[in-house]
Amino acid sequence: MNAPSSPTRRRAIRGRLLDFPPDGGFRLRPDHVLLVEDGRILRIGPAADLLAALPQGVPLDDHRPRLVLPGLIDPHLHFPQTQVIASPARDLLDWLDRHTFPAEAAYADPAHAARMAGFFLDELLRQGTTTAVVYGSVHAASIDALMTEARARRLRLLAGKVMMDRNAPSALLDTAEIGARETARLIERWHGVDRLGYVISPRFALTSSEAQLAAAGELLVSYPTCWLQTHLAESAAEIEAVRSLFPWARHYTDVYDRFALLGPRTLLGHCIHLAEEERARLAETGAVAVLCPTSNLFLGSGLVDLAALSDRRRPVRLALATDVGAGSSWSMLRTAAALADIARLQGHTWTVIEAFRQMTLGNAAALGLHDLLGRLEPGFEADLVVLDPRATPAMAHRLERSCTLEEELSVLLRLGDDRAVRLVYVLGEPVAGSDLSVH
């Protein structure tokens, strides 16, 4: 006897649809309807046409005149750092020692990790972030808790337990062997389950021995569909410390290169202080430089050279991330505004169109998920965010004067935050936002 099939789930979403095609520019479709079926976009068309053909009983969410975009993607956050955000420190290494490591030690307790996982994912969704790449603590329990909660919410989440075998408190150390064994177990348990993916996560060269970096490289070979994340060239003091630990390396990037950690599924946080040779090597291997501007400003780590990384002769693949909790904002909007300011200080223009492209399709491409996420197209997963450029009195007041699309997006970047997020959809179902109660 065949099991009964589950009923088809459909929803129609009406508004001003905005996305960013792969060939550049933007695509604004005023008063269009997006029809979702079983979590994916089924059809898109002008409201006048599609509403007439809408099957009876399909819920219709009308968001006019707000903007409907693909959900925002944050490719670098630290799950155990939610309660140390905005903690004062002299610099990166001081911040790790005084605030981060003590907070991460608490994640040995599965109950604590489970409680924090709920808050972490709630806050991401409240900001319009529907996909994230996340560092756990060194404890396998932190990833079990986070993945369990993300799976229950049907989220697309990539995460991994941190691997650290030196230069951290003893309660936060594994060994090369233990770190690799626990990582392999977590990969077998979670990678590819529903919308979850695993990210092999040696924290950075300062806290991983040569044996542990080699083990991470071996894991990449054994599990080639996983990602790898680590940190690179965030601060001057960090670079000096790495130089003393790896005297044979030509530069910081060479440390990871020697252990076969660079490739198109490698996510390298920060990448501020890179020599031309290092940028060239990232470009050659297809590794991704994940830029974290609010974190860099907060810790005084430096200003990333966006123009050099984007050099047309040898561009490095880029992503943009909040880096919570060193990053001072959960909002991808505020994060993009910070990068635009840094670029302007260096004489480089990064437009609002480029900013919104990066937060959606650009970050999806950096993760190799651009065939699933980041565009409003039939067949794509229906993770969506509804943004209101007039969400606050100040925003509405500004747009009384003039209101081109570029101005609306600029207002969202400069004045917007979670208050501009009116509704968030995961696989076509409303899950967060200030309008959630009416849906």
Salt bridges, closest charged atoms under 4 A:
ASP19 OD2 - ARG27 NH2 2.76
ASP19 OD2 - ARG29 NH2 3.69
ASP31 OD1 - ARG14 NE 2.69
GLU37 OE1 - ARG10 NE 2.58
ASP61 OD2 - ARG11 NH1 3.04
ASP62 OD2 - ARG14 NH1 3.97
ASP62 OD2 - ARG64 NH2 2.66
ASP94 OD1 - ARG90 NH2 3.45
ASP94 OD2 - ARG98 NH1 3.15
GLU104 OE2 - ARG203 NH2 2.82
ASP122 OD1 - ARG153 NH1 2.65
GLU123 OE2 - ARG126 NH2 2.60
ASP144 OD1 - ARG189 NH1 2.76
GLU149 OE2 - ARG153 NE 2.99
ASP174 OD2 - LYS161 NZ 2.85
GLU177 OE2 - ARG181 NH1 3.73
GLU182 OE1 - LYS161 NZ 3.52
ASP194 OD2 - ARG151 NE 2.58
GLU234 OE1 - HIS270 NE2 3.20
GLU240 OE2 - ARG243 NH1 2.25
ASP254 OD1 - ARG250 NH1 3.54
ASP254 OD2 - ARG258 NH2 3.37
ASP257 OD2 - ARG281 NE 2.58
GLU277 OE2 - ARG250 NE 2.94
GLU277 OE2 - HIS251 NE2 3.45
GLU278 OE2 - HIS251 ND1 3.81
GLU284 OE1 - ARG281 NH1 3.24
ASP311 OD2 - ARG313 NH2 2.56
ASP323 OD1 - HIS76 NE2 3.12
ASP323 OD1 - HIS78 NE2 3.41
ASP323 OD2 - HIS270 NE2 3.53
ASP341 OD1 - ARG344 NH1 3.44
ASP341 OD1 - ARG414 NH1 2.56
GLU377 OE2 - ARG27 NH2 2.89
GLU377 OE2 - ARG375 NH2 3.39
GLU381 OE2 - ARG156 NH2 2.73
GLU381 OE1 - ARG195 NH2 2.53
ASP383 OD2 - ARG195 NH2 2.72
ASP388 OD2 - ARG66 NE 3.55
ASP388 OD2 - ARG422 NH1 2.72
GLU407 OE2 - ARG398 NH2 3.16
GLU408 OE1 - ARG16 NH2 2.80
GLU408 OE2 - ARG390 NH1 3.61
ASP417 OD2 - ARG419 NH2 2.85
ASP418 OD2 - ARG126 NH1 2.63
GLU429 OE2 - ARG9 NH2 3.65
GLU429 OE1 - ARG11 NH2 3.55
ASP435 OD2 - ARG66 NH1 2.67
ASP435 OD1 - ARG422 NH2 3.19
